[in-house]
Amino acid sequence: MTHYLQSVLDIDNQLLTTGLSKLEKSTGNSGIDTRLIADILQNAHKIMRKLNLDTADTTARELYHALISAIKTKDSELIFLDSDYVLYIVDEQIISFNLIDIIENYHHELPCEKQIVSHGRRSLRGEIIGRYIDHARTDESTTLEIAADIGLSP
């Protein structure tokens, strides 16, 4: 499970694996990381279906251009509601569903291969930290210390 998060966040695999293991242990192994990945995939697929894309065979380029096209619609903010932390891997490429990333990619007319994903990464780091802090069994200062050690927070 940590492989997916490591891939989209671009954090050293061993460091992230060790840190997430510590965070999971602090919650009594409640599967927060697994639930987060499931939420990412569910949200990405929900948006893809809204854009009339097939979740099984859409290419990275097709998805990227559909997101760029969707930003031009009047209800784009509704389409991307709750997708700030959604980073989806297609064809070994990370696609950000973060509204700010999509707007910047559109504004700067960036090709799929050079797209911005930094806002999505920042949001995902915050989502990870927030989910562990919000868990009833965790200590906030310990969670923040572990998060800083593995590169999730500055």
N, C-alpha and C positions, 0 to 999 in steps of 0.2 A: 504493500500500500504506500509506503513512503517513497517508492520509486516514482510514482506519479507526481507527488508533491515536489520531490527533488528535481524532476525534469522541468516542471513549469516554473519553479522558483530559481533554478540555477544555483543551488546551494550544494556544497560538498556532500556527497552521498553518506559517508560514514558519520559526519558531524550531525546531519539531519536525522539519520536513523537513530543514533544514540540519544539525541535530544528529544525526539518524539517518543522514544521508548520511556525516557524519564517522565515526560509529561503524561503519557498514558498510564504509567505506574501510579502517578500521583492522583489519578482519578479512579483507581481500582480497576484499571484496564477496561474502561467503559466504551472504547471504540470511537472516540471523538474524531480521530483522523479518518477512519473508515466512513463515518457518517458524513464528514465534510466532503470527501471525494464523491460519495454518492450524490450529495446535494449539487456539487459542481456538474456532474454528468447529467443529472435530472434537469437542472436549469438550462444547460446548453441544449439539450434535446428539446426542451419545451420551446425555447426561442427558435430553434431550427424549424420546428413544426409550424410555428407562427409565420415563418418566412417561406413556408411551403418547400422546405428542403427535406430530402430523405436522410434520416440520421444514419442509415447504414452505408450509403455510398456517395456522400457528398465529399468533394475534394477540398483541400485547404483553400485553394484559390476561389472556388465557387462560394464557400462559406464567407471568406473575407469580403468578396464583392457584394454578397447579399447583405452583410452587415453594413457596408458602406452605403449601399442603396437604401437600406432601411433608415439610416440616419437622416435622409432627406425628407422623410414623411413627417406629417404633423404629430403623429402619436408615437414617435420613436422613444420618447422618455418612458412611455408605458411599456413598450416592448422590452426595454432593458432595465426595468425595475428589478431590483434585487439581483443584479448580475455583476455588481462591481468586482467581485472576487472570482468570477468565472473565467478560467483559463483552460482552454480545451485543446487537446492534441489531435491533429488530423494530418495524415501523411508525414508524421514526424516533425510537424511544425506547430508551434503554439499560436493559437488564435485567441485574442482577448475579446471578451464580451463587455468589458468595462466601457461605459459611455464616453468617458474622457479620452480613452485610447482611440476609440472609433472616430470620434470627432477630430482628433489630431491627425489620425491617418487620412481621413477624408480631406481635411484642410490643407495638409501638406502634400496631398496626392501621392502618398507613399505606395509603392508596389507591395504585394503580399509578403515578399521575402524580406522587406526592410521595415515592416510595420512596428509600431510602438506598442509595447506590452507593459511598460513600467508602472502605469497606474494600476493595472490589474494585479501585478505582482505585489505592489504595496498594499492593496486592499486585501489580497489573499493572506499576506503576512499578518495583517491586523485581524482578519477573521479567525485565523488559527489561534492567535494569542487570546482574542476575546472569548472564543469557545472554551478554552482551558481555564481562563480566569473565571468565567461564569459558572463553571462546574462546582457543585456544592462541596466536593471533597478537596478542592485545591486551595492552596495558599497563594494569594496574589503576588507577594514579593518573590516567592520561590519560582512561580510560573514566569514572571518577568525576567528573573535572573537566568533561568534555563533558555528562555527565548532569546535573550541577548547573547548568550554563549554560542548558540547555533546560528546566529545571524538573522533571526527573524525581526529583531528590533535594533534600532541604532544603539 
